[in-house]
Amino acid sequence: MKNAIADLAAKFINNTGKNVFLTGKAGTGKTTFLKYIIKHTFKNAVIVAPTGIAAINAGGVTIHSMFQLPFGSFVPANEVAHDPNASSRINTPNSLFHHFQMNNIKRKVIQEMELLIIDEVSMLRADIVDAIDHVLRFVRRRRNIPFGGVQVLFIGDLLQLPPIVKEDEWDYLKKYYTSIFFFEALVLKESSLLHLELDKIYRQADDTFIRVLNNLRNNQVTTEDIALLNEYYKPDFVAPDNYIQLTTHNYKADRINQEALQKLTTKSCFYKGEISGDFSESAYPVELNMELKVGAQVMFIKNDAATDKKFYNGKIGKVVALEEANIKVFFEEENKTIEVSQSEWQNIKYRVDKISSQIEEEVIGSFFQYPIKLAWAITVHKSQGLTFTRAVIDIGNAFAPGQVYVALSRLTSLEGLVLSSPINYNSLKEDENITAFSTTKNSVASLDKVLEDASHQFYKEYITQCFDFSELEQKLKYHVISYSKDENKSAKQKQVSWAMMLRDEFMIEKINADKFLVQIKQIIDPSNAEYKSILHLRISKANAYFTGALKRFAKTIETQRTNIKGEKKIKQYDEELQDLDTLFFKQLQATNKAEAFINAVVNNYDLTREHINNALLNKEKAEEIKSKPALSKKKKPTKGDSQELTYTLYKQGKSLLEIVAERGLATSTIESHLAHFTALGLIDVFKFVSKEKYLAIIKIVDTRGITLAGSIRNLLGDDYSFSEIRFAIGYYQNANKNLG
């Protein structure tokens, strides 16, 4: 990496076990760093974020789904007197696990996890960090180690959207936390947190603007700064094309966009997105049903995946043509028109690969829609991560410290700034807890020494872990104990002597491994400048020796499986032997990883997952397993076919839940299929929404011009479901189109 701080942060991630908080001003490359780490680290990494949209954008999952956290607050003490009539739920360490049921896939991911990346930590609450810590310790069975031994990388800007806590929740939490920000978590008092800040700004080049932004960020704003910014206050300014309005509240942005759209005299065209598999409505990156007109100002919300990069996240243009299969957008500054096709957003879950023991992503759902949204206006919060050349900013009523900074820092220069309201000095006051925490940032001068010391400790811990045969020893002991029945009762019981022989032979190698671990701890001596070379030699020899031993045990198990073929009722026993074989293979992978790791250290290059997968993990064994024929997959139906199949099942009298169960798709997907036929008039809309609710929804559409489901629900309340709003709007829009 070209950024010195980013390069140093990457070394801390790959070569130490230290927890890191990576922050930085807007436009300094935090998202770029996250993507770099995921691509280059050799560690088993998982990305989580506080909200569904943040998780989709980061390429991860939500915190609550990953760690199966109940909603509500987490109090890090069991002796809590909780008012049963309180509106907020209070969880304790005991209640957290009272009904804790985690499936084997997720449990395995947590057990194999080495690096946890938490994005958008400005929204992350201290009590949630402590809840994560408790789950990691519990599932990994390492109760005395912070985060159960997992390294945590926190990424975010504390001047962006703050965590939300209700007053009655804070009444409980304030007894344990000074503030609700993530850095107040008790687990972070127990374990040190490295605090690094990216300081090279890529978005702005105007030195005056950069100085003002820095002063805003550092709570050092001057009267001269305020005077300079308020020179751009233009209350009567009428925004021409290519200007976007930034405001503080969703309803304002929605109203501005809908009013501007309705003023256009061109014909409305509706573009319906598609959902495949499991994709939560709360994580939709854009509207599922998109209304556009020629002349509409739109903004791209993704970077172009193509090599020529025709658009980027935040780029603004004007719709000049609407066709069935694509949309044409014109960029005035470049005098260029591009064709836009649908993009895909993926919802993933994590699983552990049986061959490599690596944590991998599995796509469980996709959202397909055009990567644009109406862009006459957007909220400050939703503008995070975007870049604008021109913007009208309404932040006179900014409700959170840092909102002014976030809004202004979206711009590339002062030249494109217009303020529709003067900046309120009170809105510039930074939270004193953030101010105090910012002083804990590690000085660059001290980082090299911290890295060196932490690296030596990590070498010792990582290599010791790779040659620790304790887990395999425990599993073998349990396997021997499982031969508990009379040998005449099952084929397995006749093999007890074989199992005992395997265990006894393994224990000889376990003793050898323990002796080697003692040597490792003696060799790793920072005072000896040559210790890495000596360690490299010893690990290479040890790996060669243990590779032979572990392969020999695997061959013994393979022979045993061959010998019992033909016996009756041996399916479960054969599966147990397969599990043992997998454990020996996993141990073989670990010793190979140790050699690859020390080789990277000695030769001064970063070990990556690609090195692990391509060169280290016993490719012969992996290829043997991969060569087994896979189950054939059913052909995925096309969009039209899928909708028709849902409609056919509905006409057969099946309920929504019955269709969901039969088709194996998400409820929201089935609802979108049925909403399509409701809009066409083939299904009675009042089967899905009452007349009273329908009229209330349509009243909002008529009087306010709002068609965004989320905005309508915010106005009407939680009694109105997204599906009810979707059915009502779809039917209403189709009816109006037919009347026209």
C-alpha positions in Angstrom: 0.0 0.0 0.0 1.2 3.5 -0.8 -0.1 5.1 2.4 2.4 4.8 5.2 -0.1 4.6 8.0 -2.3 2.1 6.1 0.8 0.0 5.4 1.7 0.0 9.1 -1.9 -0.9 10.1 -1.7 -3.8 7.6 1.4 -5.1 9.3 -0.2 -4.9 12.7 -3.1 -7.0 11.3 -1.0 -9.7 9.7 2.0 -9.9 12.1 0.4 -9.3 15.5 -2.6 -10.1 17.5 -3.3 -6.6 18.7 -6.7 -5.1 18.5 -6.7 -2.0 16.2 -9.0 1.0 15.8 -8.4 2.5 12.3 -10.0 5.9 11.8 -9.5 8.8 9.5 -11.0 11.9 8.1 -13.6 11.6 5.3 -11.9 10.6 2.0 -8.7 9.1 3.6 -9.3 5.5 2.4 -10.9 3.5 5.2 -13.0 1.5 2.9 -10.1 0.9 0.6 -8.1 -0.4 3.5 -10.8 -2.8 4.5 -10.9 -4.3 1.0 -7.1 -4.5 0.9 -7.0 -6.5 4.2 -9.7 -8.9 3.1 -7.9 -9.6 -0.1 -4.4 -9.9 1.4 -4.6 -11.3 5.0 -3.9 -15.0 5.5 -6.1 -14.9 8.7 -9.6 -16.3 8.8 -11.5 -13.0 8.6 -15.2 -12.0 9.1 -16.7 -8.6 8.4 -19.7 -7.3 10.5 -21.5 -4.0 10.7 -24.2 -2.5 13.0 -26.9 -2.2 10.3 -28.1 -4.3 7.3 -27.2 -1.7 4.7 -23.8 -1.0 6.2 -23.1 -4.8 6.2 -24.1 -5.2 2.5 -21.9 -2.2 1.6 -18.9 -3.7 3.5 -19.4 -7.2 2.1 -20.3 -8.7 5.5 -23.1 -9.5 7.8 -24.8 -7.7 10.7 -23.5 -8.0 14.2 -26.7 -9.3 15.6 -27.0 -12.1 13.0 -23.4 -13.2 13.3 -23.4 -13.4 17.0 -27.1 -14.1 17.5 -27.5 -11.2 19.9 -31.0 -10.5 21.2 -32.3 -7.0 20.6 -32.0 -4.6 23.5 -29.2 -3.4 25.8 -26.5 -5.6 27.3 -25.5 -5.0 30.9 -22.2 -6.6 31.8 -23.4 -7.9 35.2 -26.0 -10.5 36.2 -27.3 -8.7 39.4 -29.5 -6.2 37.7 -32.9 -5.2 39.0 -35.0 -4.7 35.8 -38.4 -3.1 35.8 -40.7 -5.6 34.0 -42.8 -2.7 32.7 -39.8 -0.9 31.1 -40.1 -0.4 27.4 -36.5 -1.5 26.7 -35.2 -5.1 27.0 -32.2 -5.5 29.2 -29.9 -8.5 28.6 -27.2 -9.9 31.1 -24.4 -12.4 30.7 -26.8 -15.1 32.0 -29.8 -14.2 29.9 -27.7 -13.9 26.8 -27.1 -17.6 26.9 -30.3 -18.7 28.5 -31.9 -19.6 25.2 -28.7 -19.5 23.1 -29.0 -21.8 20.1 -26.4 -21.4 17.4 -26.3 -23.7 14.4 -23.2 -25.7 13.8 -22.2 -23.7 10.7 -22.1 -20.4 12.6 -20.5 -22.0 15.6 -17.7 -23.4 13.4 -17.1 -20.0 11.8 -16.7 -18.4 15.2 -14.3 -21.2 16.3 -12.1 -20.8 13.2 -12.3 -17.0 13.3 -8.9 -15.2 13.6 -9.8 -11.7 12.6 -13.1 -9.9 13.2 -13.5 -6.6 11.2 -16.2 -4.3 12.5 -17.1 -1.5 10.1 -19.0 1.8 10.7 -18.0 1.8 14.4 -19.4 5.3 14.9 -22.8 3.6 15.3 -21.4 0.8 17.5 -22.4 0.9 21.2 -20.1 -0.1 24.0 -22.5 -2.6 25.5 -22.8 -4.4 22.1 -18.9 -4.7 22.0 -19.1 -6.4 25.4 -21.9 -8.7 24.2 -19.8 -9.7 21.2 -16.9 -10.4 23.7 -19.1 -12.7 25.8 -20.3 -14.7 22.8 -16.8 -15.2 21.4 -15.5 -16.4 24.8 -18.4 -18.7 25.2 -18.4 -20.3 21.8 -14.6 -20.6 21.5 -14.4 -21.9 25.1 -11.7 -19.4 26.0 -13.4 -17.6 28.7 -10.4 -15.9 30.2 -9.2 -14.2 27.0 -10.6 -11.0 25.6 -12.7 -11.7 22.5 -11.9 -15.4 23.0 -8.5 -14.9 21.4 -9.9 -13.2 18.2 -8.1 -10.1 16.9 -10.5 -7.2 16.3 -10.1 -4.5 13.7 -12.5 -1.5 14.3 -13.0 0.8 11.3 -14.9 4.1 11.3 -15.0 7.8 11.9 -16.4 8.8 15.3 -17.6 12.1 13.8 -20.1 10.3 11.6 -23.5 9.0 12.8 -23.4 8.3 16.6 -24.7 5.3 18.4 -28.4 5.6 19.6 -29.4 4.9 23.1 -32.9 5.5 24.7 -33.1 7.4 27.9 -34.5 4.4 29.9 -31.7 2.2 28.5 -29.0 4.7 29.5 -30.5 4.6 33.1 -29.1 1.1 33.3 -26.0 1.4 31.1 -24.6 4.6 32.7 -23.7 2.6 35.8 -21.1 0.7 33.7 -20.1 3.1 30.9 -18.9 6.7 30.9 -20.5 7.1 27.4 -22.1 4.9 24.9 -19.3 5.0 22.3 -17.7 1.7 21.4 -14.3 2.6 23.0 -15.9 2.6 26.5 -16.5 -1.2 26.3 -15.2 -3.0 29.4 -13.4 -5.6 27.3 -11.3 -2.8 25.7 -10.2 -1.6 29.2 -9.0 -5.2 29.7 -7.1 -5.4 26.4 -5.1 -2.6 24.8 -6.5 -0.9 21.6 -4.1 0.4 19.0 -5.4 3.7 17.8 -4.3 4.7 14.2 -5.5 7.5 12.0 -5.2 7.7 8.2 -4.3 11.3 7.5 -3.7 11.5 3.8 -6.8 13.1 2.2 -7.7 12.0 -1.3 -11.0 13.8 -1.7 -9.9 17.5 -1.3 -6.9 19.4 -2.7 -7.9 22.9 -1.5 -5.6 23.7 1.4 -8.0 26.3 2.9 -10.9 23.8 2.8 -8.7 21.1 4.3 -7.7 23.4 7.2 -11.3 24.3 8.0 -12.4 20.6 7.9 -9.5 19.7 10.1 -10.5 22.3 12.6 -14.1 21.1 12.5 -12.9 17.5 13.1 -10.5 18.4 15.9 -13.0 20.6 17.8 -10.8 23.6 17.1 -13.1 25.6 14.8 -12.4 29.4 14.9 -14.7 32.4 14.3 -12.7 33.0 11.1 -13.7 29.4 10.0 -17.4 30.1 10.6 -17.2 33.4 8.8 -15.5 31.8 5.8 -18.1 29.0 5.6 -21.1 31.4 6.0 -19.8 33.4 3.0 -21.4 30.5 1.0 -24.8 31.1 2.6 -27.2 31.8 -0.2 -30.9 31.6 1.0 -32.5 32.3 -2.3 -30.2 30.0 -4.4 -32.1 27.9 -7.0 -30.1 24.8 -7.6 -29.4 24.1 -11.2 -28.7 20.6 -12.6 -25.7 18.7 -11.1 -26.3 20.2 -7.6 -27.5 17.9 -4.9 -29.1 19.0 -1.7 -27.9 17.6 1.6 -30.3 17.7 4.5 -30.6 16.3 8.0 -33.8 14.3 7.9 -35.1 11.5 5.6 -38.6 13.1 5.1 -37.0 16.3 3.8 -34.9 14.5 1.2 -37.9 12.3 0.2 -40.1 15.3 -0.2 -37.6 17.2 -2.3 -37.0 14.3 -4.6 -40.7 13.5 -5.1 -41.7 17.1 -5.7 -38.9 17.5 -8.3 -39.9 14.2 -10.0 -43.6 15.2 -10.2 -42.7 18.6 -11.8 -41.2 16.8 -14.8 -43.8 16.5 -17.5 -42.3 13.4 -19.0 -43.9 9.9 -18.6 -43.2 7.9 -15.5 -41.5 4.6 -16.1 -41.3 1.9 -13.4 -38.4 -0.5 -13.0 -38.9 -3.5 -10.8 -35.9 -5.0 -9.1 -35.5 -8.7 -8.4 -34.7 -10.6 -5.3 -33.1 -14.0 -5.4 -32.9 -16.0 -2.2 -32.7 -14.4 1.1 -32.3 -10.6 1.2 -33.9 -8.6 4.0 -36.0 -5.6 3.1 -34.2 -3.5 5.7 -31.0 -3.9 3.7 -32.3 -2.9 0.3 -29.7 -0.5 -1.2 -32.3 1.2 -3.4 -36.0 1.0 -3.9 -37.3 -2.4 -5.2 -39.8 -0.5 -7.3 -38.1 2.5 -8.9 -40.0 5.3 -10.5 -38.0 7.4 -13.1 -38.6 10.0 -15.7 -36.5 11.4 -18.5 -35.0 14.5 -17.0 -34.6 13.1 -13.5 -31.4 13.9 -11.6 -29.9 10.7 -10.3 -26.9 9.6 -8.3 -24.9 6.4 -8.7 -24.6 4.4 -5.4 -21.9 1.9 -6.6 -18.6 2.1 -8.3 -18.6 0.7 -11.8 -17.2 -2.8 -11.8 -15.9 -2.4 -15.4 -12.3 -1.6 -16.1 -13.2 1.7 -17.8 -15.0 3.0 -14.6 -17.8 4.9 -16.3 -19.3 6.0 -12.9 -18.5 6.0 -9.2 -20.3 6.1 -5.9 -21.8 9.6 -5.6 -21.5 10.6 -9.3 -24.5 12.7 -10.4 -26.1 12.8 -13.9 -29.4 13.2 -15.7 -31.7 10.5 -17.2 -31.9 11.1 -20.9 -33.5 7.8 -22.1 -35.5 5.1 -20.4 -35.6 1.7 -22.2 -36.9 -1.7 -21.1 -33.4 -3.2 -20.6 -31.3 -0.2 -19.8 -31.2 3.4 -18.7 -29.2 6.2 -20.3 -27.6 8.9 -18.1 -25.9 12.0 -19.3 -23.0 13.7 -17.5 -22.9 17.4 -18.3 -19.3 18.0 -17.1 -17.9 15.3 -19.4 -20.6 15.8 -22.1 -21.0 12.1 -22.2 -23.9 9.7 -22.1 -23.6 6.1 -20.7 -25.9 3.1 -20.7 -26.6 1.7 -17.2 -27.5 -1.9 -16.6 -28.8 -3.6 -13.5 -26.3 -4.3 -10.7 -26.2 -7.0 -8.1 -25.8 -6.6 -4.3 -25.1 -9.8 -2.5 -26.2 -11.0 0.9 -23.7 -13.4 2.3 -23.2 -15.8 5.2 -19.9 -17.3 6.3 -19.0 -21.0 6.4 -15.9 -23.0 7.0 -14.5 -25.0 4.0 -14.1 -28.6 4.9 -10.9 -29.0 2.9 -8.9 -25.9 3.8 -10.6 -24.9 7.2 -10.7 -21.4 5.7 -13.7 -19.2 6.4 -15.5 -18.5 3.1 -18.4 -16.4 1.9 -21.5 -18.1 0.7 -24.0 -16.0 -1.2 -27.5 -16.6 0.2 -29.4 -13.9 -1.6 -29.0 -11.2 -4.3 -30.7 -7.9 -5.0 -30.8 -6.8 -8.6 -31.7 -3.2 -9.5 -30.2 -0.2 -11.3 -27.5 1.3 -9.2 -29.0 4.8 -9.1 -31.4 6.8 -7.0 -33.2 10.2 -7.3 -30.6 12.8 -6.4 -32.1 16.2 -6.1 -31.6 15.5 -2.3 -30.1 13.1 0.1 -29.6 12.9 3.9 -26.2 13.7 5.4 -26.1 10.2 6.9 -26.7 8.5 3.5 -24.1 10.7 1.9 -21.3 9.0 4.0 -18.7 7.6 1.7 -19.9 9.7 -1.3 -18.1 12.5 -3.1 -19.8 15.5 -4.7 -18.4 18.5 -6.7 -21.4 20.7 -6.0 -24.0 20.6 -3.2 -26.6 22.7 -1.5 -26.3 21.9 2.2 -29.0 22.5 4.8 -27.4 21.8 8.2 -28.8 24.6 10.2 -30.6 22.0 12.4 -27.9 19.4 12.6 -28.9 17.1 15.5 -25.6 15.3 16.1 -22.0 16.4 16.7 -20.1 15.9 13.5 -23.0 16.2 11.1 -21.7 19.5 9.8 -18.3 18.0 9.3 -19.7 15.0 7.5 -21.8 17.1 5.2 -19.1 19.5 4.3 -16.5 16.8 3.8 -18.5 15.2 1.0 -17.4 18.1 -1.2 -14.2 18.2 -3.2 -13.7 22.0 -2.7 -15.4 25.2 -1.4 -16.1 26.2 -5.0 -19.0 23.9 -5.2 -20.5 24.8 -1.8 -23.9 26.5 -1.2 -25.4 26.8 2.3 -29.2 27.1 2.4 -29.0 28.0 6.1 -26.1 29.6 8.1 -24.0 27.2 10.2 -25.1 27.1 13.8 -22.0 27.3 16.1 -23.6 25.1 18.7 -23.8 22.2 16.2 -20.1 22.3 15.9 -19.3 21.2 19.4 -17.8 17.8 19.5 -18.8 15.3 22.2 -16.3 15.6 25.0 -15.9 11.8 25.2 -14.7 11.7 21.6 -12.4 14.6 22.2 -10.8 12.8 25.1 -10.5 9.5 23.2 -8.9 11.2 20.2 -5.9 12.1 22.5 -5.2 8.3 22.8 -4.0 8.1 19.2 -0.7 6.3 19.0 2.2 8.5 17.8 3.8 7.4 14.6 7.2 7.6 16.2 6.3 4.9 18.8 4.6 2.5 16.3 7.7 0.7 15.0 8.7 -0.3 18.5 5.2 -1.4 19.3 5.0 -3.4 16.1 8.4 -5.1 16.8 7.5 -6.2 20.3 4.0 -7.3 19.4 5.3 -9.3 16.4 7.7 -11.4 18.6 4.8 -12.2 20.9 2.6 -13.1 17.9 5.2 -15.4 16.4 5.4 -17.4 19.6 1.6 -17.6 20.0 0.8 -18.4 16.4 3.5 -21.1 15.9 2.7 -22.7 19.3 -0.9 -22.9 18.2 0.0 -24.5 14.9 2.0 -27.3 16.6 -0.3 -27.8 19.6 -1.8 -31.3 19.2 -4.1 -30.9 22.3 -7.4 -30.7 20.4 -6.5 -33.8 18.4 -5.5 -35.6 21.6 -8.9 -34.8 23.3 -10.9 -35.9 20.2 -9.0 -39.2 20.1 -9.7 -39.8 23.8 -13.4 -39.1 23.3 -13.4 -41.5 20.4 -11.9 -44.3 22.4 -14.4 -43.7 25.2 -17.3 -44.0 22.7 -16.6 -47.7 22.4 -18.7 -48.5 25.4 -21.1 -51.2 24.3 -20.7 -55.0 24.2 -18.8 -55.9 21.1 -21.6 -58.3 20.0 -24.0 -55.4 19.8 -22.4 -53.5 16.9 -19.7 -53.7 14.3 -18.0 -50.6 15.8 -17.5 -52.2 19.2 -15.4 -55.0 17.6 -12.9 -52.3 16.7 -12.0 -51.0 20.2 -8.5 -52.4 20.2 -7.8 -50.6 16.9 -9.0 -47.3 18.4 -6.8 -47.8 21.5 -3.8 -48.6 19.3 -4.4 -45.4 17.2 -4.6 -43.3 20.4 -1.4 -44.8 21.9 0.6 -44.3 18.7 -0.6 -40.8 18.5 0.4 -40.0 22.1 4.0 -40.8 21.2 3.9 -38.0 18.5 2.0 -35.7 21.0 4.9 -36.0 23.4 7.3 -35.1 20.5 5.2 -32.1 19.6 5.2 -30.9 23.2 8.9 -31.1 23.4 9.2 -29.1 20.2 6.9 -26.4 21.6 9.4 -26.0 24.5 12.2 -25.5 22.0 10.1 -22.9 20.1 9.7 -20.8 23.2 13.4 -20.9 23.9 14.4 -20.1 20.3 12.1 -17.0 20.0 14.4 -14.5 21.8 14.3 -10.9 20.5 17.8 -10.3 21.9 19.2 -12.8 19.4 19.3 -11.2 16.0 19.5 -14.6 14.3 16.6 -16.2 16.0 14.2 -16.0 13.0 16.6 -17.9 10.8 17.1 -20.6 13.4 13.3 -20.8 13.9 12.8 -21.1 10.2 15.2 -24.1 10.0 13.7 -25.8 13.0 10.1 -25.4 11.8 11.0 -26.7 8.4 12.5 -29.8 9.8 9.6 -30.3 12.3 7.0 -29.8 9.7 8.7 -32.4 7.5 8.7 -34.9 10.4 5.1 -34.3 11.6 3.8 -34.3 8.0 5.0 -37.9 7.7 3.5 -38.8 11.0 0.1 -37.2 10.4 -0.2 -38.7 6.9 0.6 -42.1 8.4 -2.3 -41.7 10.9 -4.6 -40.6 8.1 -3.6 -43.7 6.1 -4.4 -45.9 9.1 -7.9 -44.4 9.3 -8.4 -44.8 5.5 -7.4 -48.5 5.8 -9.8 -49.0 8.7 -12.6 -47.6 6.7 -11.8 -50.0 3.9 -11.7 -52.9 6.3 -15.2 -52.3 7.7 -16.9 -52.1 4.3 -19.5 -54.7 3.9 -20.3 -54.7 7.7 -23.9 -54.0 8.6 -24.9 -50.8 10.5 -21.6 -49.1 10.1 -22.8 -45.8 8.5 -22.4 -43.7 11.7 -19.1 -45.4 12.6 -17.8 -44.6 9.2 -18.8 -40.9 9.6 -16.9 -40.9 12.9 -13.8 -42.2 11.2 -14.2 -39.5 8.5 -14.4 -36.8 11.2 -11.1 -38.2 12.7 -9.5 -38.1 9.2 -10.5 -34.5 8.8 -9.0 -33.6 12.2 -5.6 -35.1 11.2 -5.8 -33.3 7.9 -6.6 -30.0 9.8 -3.5 -30.5 12.0 -1.4 -31.2 8.9 -2.7 -27.9 7.5 -1.7 -26.1 10.7 1.9 -27.2 10.6 2.2 -26.3 6.9 0.8 -22.9 7.7 3.4 -22.4 10.4 6.2 -23.1 7.9 4.7 -20.8 5.4 4.3 -18.1 8.0 7.9 -18.1 9.2 9.1 -18.3 5.6 7.2 -15.1 4.9 8.6 -13.5 8.0 12.2 -14.4 7.1 11.9 -13.3 3.5 9.9 -10.2 4.4 6.7 -10.6 2.4 3.1 -10.7 3.5 1.5 -14.1 3.7 -1.8 -14.1 1.9 -4.8 -16.5 1.7 -3.7 -17.2 -1.9 -0.4 -18.6 -0.5 -2.3 -20.8 1.9 -4.8 -22.1 -0.6 -2.4 -22.6 -3.5 0.8 -23.9 -1.9 0.4 -25.1 1.7 -2.6 -27.3 2.4 -1.7 -30.7 1.0 -2.9 -30.2 -2.5 -3.0 -33.9 -3.2 -5.5 -34.4 -0.4 -7.5 -31.4 -1.4 -7.8 -32.4 -5.0 -8.8 -35.9 -4.0 -11.7 -34.6 -2.0 -12.7 -32.0 -4.7 -12.7 -34.6 -7.4 -15.7 -36.4 -5.9 -18.7 -35.8 -8.1 -20.9 -33.0 -6.8 -24.7 -33.1 -6.6 -26.2 -31.6 -9.8 -27.9 -28.3 -9.2 -31.3 -27.4 -10.4 -31.5 -24.9 -13.1 -32.4 -21.5 -11.7 -35.7 -20.3 -13.2 -35.7 -17.0 -15.1 -37.4 -14.0 -13.5 -40.6 -14.4 -15.4 -40.8 -18.1 -14.9 -40.2 -17.7 -11.1 -43.0 -15.1 -10.8 -45.4 -17.3 -12.8 -44.7 -20.3 -10.7 -45.5 -18.3 -7.5 -48.7 -17.0 -9.1 -49.7 -20.6 -10.1 -49.3 -21.8 -6.5 -51.4 -18.8 -5.3 -54.2 -19.6 -7.8 -54.2 -23.2 -6.4 -55.3 -21.8 -3.1 -52.0 -21.9 -1.3 -51.3 -19.3 1.4 -48.2 -17.0 1.5 -46.5 -19.2 4.1 -47.2 -22.4 2.2 -45.7 -20.9 -1.0 -42.6 -19.7 0.9 -42.2 -23.2 2.3 -42.7 -25.0 -1.1 -40.5 -22.6 -3.1 -37.7 -22.3 -0.5 -37.5 -18.5 -1.2 -37.5 -15.6 1.2 -40.9 -14.2 2.2 -40.0 -10.8 0.7 -39.3 -12.5 -2.6 -42.7 -14.3 -2.7 -44.4 -11.0 -1.7 -42.7 -9.2 -4.6 -43.9 -11.8 -7.0 -47.5 -11.5 -5.8 -47.3 -7.7 -5.7 -46.4 -7.9 -9.4 -49.7 -9.6 -10.2 -51.6 -7.4 -7.8 -50.3 -4.4 -9.7 -51.6 -6.0 -12.9 -55.0 -6.4 -11.4 -54.9 -10.2 -11.4 -55.0 -10.5 -7.6 -57.3 -8.5 -5.3 -55.1 -6.0 -3.4 -57.4 -6.2 -0.4 -56.3 -9.8 0.2 -53.0 -8.3 1.5 -53.9 -4.9 2.9 -57.1 -3.7 4.5 -59.1 -0.9 2.8 -58.4 1.4 5.8 -54.6 0.9 5.5 -54.8 1.2 1.7 -56.5 4.6 1.9 -54.0 5.8 4.5 -51.0 4.8 2.4 -52.4 6.3 -0.8 -53.2 9.5 1.0 -49.5 9.9 1.8 -48.6 9.2 -1.9 -51.2 11.8 -3.1 -50.6 14.6 -0.6 -46.8 14.3 -0.2 -45.7 12.7 -3.4 -43.8 10.0 -1.5 -43.5 6.5 -2.9 -40.6 5.2 -0.8 -41.8 2.4 1.4 -39.4 3.2 4.2 -40.5 6.9 4.3 -44.2 6.0 4.3 -43.7 3.5 7.1 -41.8 6.2 9.1 -44.8 8.5 8.8 -47.6 5.9 9.4 -45.8 3.8 12.1 -44.8 0.1 12.7 -48.4 -1.1 12.4 -48.0 -0.8 8.6 -45.7 -3.6 7.2 -43.4 -3.1 4.2 -45.4 -5.7 2.3 -48.7 -3.9 2.9 -47.1 -0.6 1.6 -45.6 -2.4 -1.4 -48.9 -4.1 -2.4 -50.8 -0.8 -2.0 -48.3 1.3 -4.0 -48.0 -1.3 -6.8 -51.8 -1.5 -7.3 -52.2 2.2 -7.1 -49.5 3.1 -9.6 -50.8 0.5 -12.1 -54.4 1.8 -11.7 -53.2 5.3 -12.4 -51.1 4.2 -15.4 -54.2 2.4 -16.9 -56.4 5.5 -16.4 -53.7 7.6 -18.1 
